Amino acid sequence: FKAGEKVALSLRPEAVHIDWMKSGQGENQFKTTVEYLTYLGESEQFLLKTKGGESLKVNFYHAPEHDFHVGSEVGCFISTINTE
């Protein structure tokens, strides 16, 4: 594909990470808004909406305590290194 060309992108829900410390720094950062979140025992599932209107389902295992709720702005990133 060429620069500026639209592409389709598929990500595993666990590949998207939340900036829990709200630092706003790092590679591949983008802002989202929480549309829905649910606690599932050892994990939490978030439905996030990007500024472009795309929805992302994101799973977090052993997520730290946080104050995010529906409507919260959340910084996210996609790691350039696969550590799993």
N, C-alpha and C positions, 0 to 999 in steps of 0.2 A: 504494500500500500504506500501511498505518497503522503507527504506532509499536508495536513488539512483535510484529508479524506476521512469520511466517517467509517468506523469499524465497529463490530460487535465484540463485546468483551464478556467473558464468563469467569466468575471468581467463586471459589469455594467459600462458604460462609465464615469459616475460621481463618481465611487469608486476610480479611479486613480487620485492622486493629483500631481500638479506640485510644485516643490520647488521654489516658486516665488522669495524668498530671496537669492537663490543660495548658501545656507549654506552647503549643502552636508552632513548634519548631520541628525540623526534620524533613526527610525526603518524602515525596509522594503524598503530601498532606492535602486534605480537602475537607470542607465543612458539610455537615449534614444536620438534619433535624430529626429528633426521635418522633416516630409516628406511633409506635407501639413497643412495649417491652413486657416480658414475662419471665418470672423466675421458675426454673425447671429443676430444682434440686441442686445438683452440682454445676449447673450451667444457667446462663441467662440468654434469652434470645431477643434481639433488637430488630425492629423494622425501621430503617433509616431512609430519609429522602434527601437526595443531593440537591444542590442549588439548581441543577438542570432538570429536576423533576423525576429522576430515576429512583426507584426503590431498591434498597439493598437489605437482604436478610443476613444478619450477622450473629454468630454464636460465640459465646465466651464461656470457657470452662474455668471455674474458680475465680470469677471476676472479683476485684477488690470492692470494698464498700464504696458507694458513690451516691451522688445526689441528682443523677439524671432522671428525668421524668418526661412524659409526653409533652412535646413542645420545646424541650431543651435543645440548644445548639451544641453539637458534639463534633469535635475534631477527630478525623480518622486518618489512617495511613495504611499503605500496602507496603510491606517490607520488601526490599530488593533482594534479601537473602532468605531462603527457606530454611528455617531452623528446626523444622519438625521432621 
